[in-house]
Amino acid sequence: MSERTPTSERTLVAVHGNFASARWWEELRRDPPRGWRVIAPDLPGFAGTELETEVSISAYADWLGRWLEERGVARPALLGHSLGGAVVLDFAARHPERCSGLILAASAPLGGLVTPEENYPVLEMMRGNPALLEMSLGALFPSARPAPFAGYVEDAGRMHAGHYSGNARALAAWQVDPAALRGVPVLVLGGSEDRLITPDMVRAQAGALGTEAHIFEGRGHGFPQEDPPGFRAALEGFLAALPTN
């Protein structure tokens, strides 16, 4: 189905994280939850797309708003993974009337995510170093690398050069007021083996948003791709409970 095709189905918009792409949601798009269609953008500067905005979370959220308008998508549910979680949080905090619910999968914390200064040279070393990039991405899937992993590495290698350090700086500078999200249904998810967005960080985010965290045992930062059936079950339960208007 074309992303521009009108449909009576409700829409779930899946937003990828750093070093990622729309490819991460390929299985979900191919087999969406019943009664829903799933669409997924490549954010600016990812997977070889043009960097048509500044490198900041709010700029990505503004771009997402325009992307939705171009496709005539009104009040979708927004799914954001990692950096994508920050993007959908930023969008929903400023436009709560434009989304029906949020699914935060290993999302950046509400107060931002600070990368230690000593890690920035490593981020830059990943540029043009496929072996280091593959090793770093592989660490996101401690239980098993998903079948499309080689494509994930390929897409990560096509990320804009300014994103390697730029996105880490953007996440460190960003924050959102949880009060701005009051009234927006939220599902907060994390992985027990995630070393980037730890279970404690996920639980703190859920508490600030007035809900409970769902932690996938034995899974890492890439739990939606490590455990598609478990992720789908949590997602479908949340989507089924969303109001229809």
Summary of the structure (lengths in Angstrom):
residues: 245
radius of gyration: 16.6
end to end distance: 23.5
largest distance: 50.0
contacts: 802
relative contact order: 0.16
helix: 44%
strand: 12%
